[in-house]
Amino acid sequence: MKMIRAIVRPERTEIIAAALAEAGLPSLTKAHVFGRGRTKGIRIGDVVYDEFPKTLFLMVVEDENVGKAISVILENGKTGNMGDGKIFVTEVEEAYTISTGTKGL
C-alpha cells in the first residue's frame, strides 16, 4: 500500500476528486492548507505574498493503483503555471478500519 499526498490548487480540487472517482479511486481525504514552494512567494510592489491557499489530498491505494492515481492527479491538476502543486508517495505498513478492526484497505 502507498500513501499519496497531493498538494494542488484549490480551483482544481473538485475536478481532480471527480476524475479520481471516475477512475475507480473514490476514497480520499481533503484538507485546506496554506504554504509555498521553492519560489518563496511572490512580490507585487511592496507587498509580499509568501503563503498561498492549497488543497491537500490524502489517499492510501494498493500498489497497482499508484500509477493510475498519479496520472489522474497530474492530468487534472496541471494548469501549466508555477504553483500547480506537488505529489508525494510513501509506503504504508498497515491500515485498519476503526469500526470493524479489519486490517487492510
C-alpha positions in Angstrom: 0.0 0.0 0.0 1.1 3.5 -0.7 0.1 6.9 0.8 -0.3 9.6 -1.8 -0.2 13.2 -0.7 -1.0 15.7 -3.4 -0.9 19.4 -2.8 -3.0 21.1 -5.5 -4.6 24.4 -6.5 -7.9 24.8 -4.7 -9.7 25.6 -8.0 -8.7 22.1 -9.3 -10.0 20.2 -6.3 -13.4 19.2 -7.5 -12.1 18.3 -11.0 -9.4 16.1 -9.5 -11.8 14.4 -7.0 -14.3 13.7 -9.7 -11.6 12.2 -12.0 -10.3 10.0 -9.3 -13.7 8.7 -8.5 -14.3 8.1 -12.3 -11.0 6.2 -12.4 -12.2 3.9 -9.6 -10.3 5.6 -6.8 -13.1 7.2 -4.8 -11.5 7.1 -1.3 -9.7 10.3 -0.3 -9.4 12.9 2.4 -9.2 16.6 1.5 -7.9 19.4 3.7 -7.5 23.1 3.1 -3.9 24.2 3.7 -1.6 27.1 3.1 2.0 27.1 2.0 4.7 28.0 -0.5 7.1 26.2 -2.7 10.6 26.9 -4.0 9.6 30.4 -5.2 9.2 31.5 -1.6 6.1 33.5 -2.6 5.7 36.4 -4.9 6.2 40.2 -4.6 3.8 42.7 -6.1 5.0 46.1 -5.5 5.7 46.5 -1.8 3.5 43.5 -0.9 5.0 40.0 -0.5 2.6 37.0 -0.7 4.5 34.2 0.9 1.7 31.6 1.6 -1.0 30.5 -0.8 -4.2 28.5 -0.3 -3.9 24.9 -1.5 -5.8 21.7 -1.1 -4.1 18.6 0.3 -5.4 15.2 -0.9 -4.5 12.2 1.2 -5.1 8.7 -0.3 -4.0 5.2 0.5 -4.0 2.9 -2.5 -2.9 -0.6 -3.4 0.5 -0.6 -5.1 -1.0 -1.5 -8.5 -3.2 1.7 -8.4 -0.4 4.2 -7.6 0.4 5.0 -11.3 -3.2 5.5 -12.1 -3.8 7.8 -9.2 -0.7 9.9 -10.0 -1.7 10.1 -13.7 -5.2 11.3 -12.8 -3.9 14.0 -10.4 -1.2 15.2 -12.9 -3.7 15.3 -15.9 -6.4 17.1 -13.9 -4.3 19.3 -11.7 -2.0 20.8 -14.3 -2.6 24.4 -15.4 0.9 24.8 -16.8 1.7 27.6 -14.3 4.0 27.8 -11.4 2.3 26.6 -8.2 0.3 23.7 -9.7 1.4 21.6 -6.8 3.4 18.5 -5.8 2.7 14.8 -5.3 4.5 12.7 -2.6 4.3 8.9 -2.4 5.3 6.9 0.7 5.0 3.4 1.9 2.1 2.4 4.3 2.9 -0.6 6.5 -0.6 -1.2 7.9 -4.1 0.1 7.8 -7.1 -0.7 9.9 -10.8 0.1 9.7 -11.8 1.5 13.1 -15.4 0.4 13.0 -14.6 -3.3 12.3 -10.9 -3.6 13.3 -10.3 -5.1 9.8 -6.7 -4.9 8.7 -6.0 -3.6 5.1 -7.9 -1.4 2.7 
